[in-house]
Amino acid sequence: MRKLIILTGAVLLTFLLQAQDPHFSQFFASPLTLNPAFTGKFDGQLRLAANHRDQWPSIPKAYVTTSASVDFNILKDKIPSGDVFGVGISGLSDQSANAALKLNYGSVALSYHKAIDEDGYNTIGAGFQATYSSAILDFTKLDFEDQLTQNGFTGNTQETLSNGNSQNFVDVNAGLLYSGSTDGVNNYYLGASVYHINRPNLSFIDKVWNLSPRVTVHGGGSFPVSDMLSVSTSAIYQVQNKATETLIGAALSANLNSDTENPSSVYIGSWIRFSDAIIPYVGIEIGGLRIGASYDINTSSLKAATLSRGGSEFSIIYIKKAGQTKGIPCPKF
């Protein structure tokens, strides 16, 4: 019964809070869902990224989110040295309440980063993203109060979807990003983004429910502490309608082959989502491939119902590097 109440509450919150966006604990490994200005901002020719999150596994299929993206640089021979012109394509699927609500997003993003020093170590850029979205609500998987009988939810509901069970809309997102380095080895960055700038309408009934803008501020850096070890840290604060989220954490990495161009490294660290979860993280990097895994250990008031199982998450990022690269440090976490 407790799981049913939580599951019903999760669905209701999706609507009452005007459809809060899906989110990842490994936000640093999902660049195009974090900030359109990350598009093309990496040291290489092509970047592939994928993420998968299963939240609250003690409640079957409460929230399951999967994303994938590809981005690359264009016009390298036609823009000033140190500048970056990026193009990206991404998709995201989010399923709630055992797939009763399905959200699908397809996006195209552009960004431009301007070097503000001769070496190109410091850049400032802006990105824009257009998204086509669809929302599908499977009414047969929902239970309502008027269906409750002495034998359970066996009655018929009088609730209807006056606008149909499918809604489509176009979304506009934008962001800014500063990336810097003092010596060409370390890196630090600070960014901000706004999603749902045009506040699209998403409603299955005769009521206008506009998606609230999601405003995000994030930053981080990567700093060597020895020839073998380095520390990567990142933090994020985001607000949407009346909901806020704050994460901060770091990972220690060990370069096992002492190769700075194509390292073989292991990562171990942890992030904290304030008032919600502790998130241990482990990762491995081989050449241009980095795989990460994390697990949310729930510390909020829901920990009894979720058995402290906040959710598992996996990420993969692959960067194809050019034969010869300038090695400009770029945001990594």
Order of alpha helices (4+ residues) and beta strands (2+ residues): alpha-alpha-beta-beta-beta-beta-beta-beta-beta-beta-beta-beta-beta-beta-beta-beta-beta-alpha-beta
